[in-house]
Amino acid sequence: MIRRGLARTAGLLLPLAVVAGALALIVPSHALAERSDWLLAALVLFTALGIEPAQLATLGERGPALAALVLAPFVLLAALAWAVSRLFAEPVREGVLAVGVSSTEIAAVGLVALAGGSAVLALGVLTGSLVLSALAGPPLLSLLAGGTDVPVGELVGRFALVVLAPLAAGLAVRALVPRLRNVESELTGLAAAALVVLVYAAMSGAGEDARLLSATLASLALLVVCGVPVAAWMAAAPHDLRTTGALVIELRDFAVAAALAAEAFGPPAATVAGVYGVLMLLVGAAATELLRRRAPHPGPATSRPDAPA
């Protein structure tokens, strides 16, 4: 019964995410919100357990797509975020800038896998994006905001704990236990469940603030303008890369954005990241549901080597 329930969870991702967000408004858990990194690590772990380690070698064949999905969104979204920030006063303006220079959302890897995209390519993009955001994000944020100082070491350390450690553990376990390929639908369900709990945690941590309405409007505006490079990617990219690219471009890491905003401008600027995180995860869940339903369901002979079962 548990296995059947987990297998069905991915198909119920959107309604479960909406329920989780609504529940957080009624009964929030600030303790869980403070431990969202554990949820992200669990999501990476469950996703990694569904990937054959040998599949990572295919990243070398997708160098141009990998470079495009790491570099182009960072430059374009920073510029678009700057334009959106002009519509708001501080500290919402500063929070918008922090989201604009943040990396690809860690949860995007799990969403790509759930949507039937290339989890391997998404992992490559996530790695490159986090490194780029940690190294180039602070100076770019300083340039856009007129002067700030953000410690790079904290972001790199978070990346190692939340992404690299669970990724390595998941790939090692998958290599040692090949029979896990027989429970990939259950692993996908665990990833979906982790994402639902993450929505609850993000909504619990959004907080109550006098600037909450402005932060919500700014977050919605960011999500809309992020659709511009997504539309360009969907029009120009090969068909098999569209789902992966759409999700890793659209979804930006709200935890990285919150760290950047808080360190550079103070805690009030992090409100935008918290609200954006909730809306972004709900949009991601909805997009995943749509893409999953529209994706073809090939048989064993034609399925892609890096697509989840």
Beta strands, then each sheet from edge to edge (+ up, - down):
end
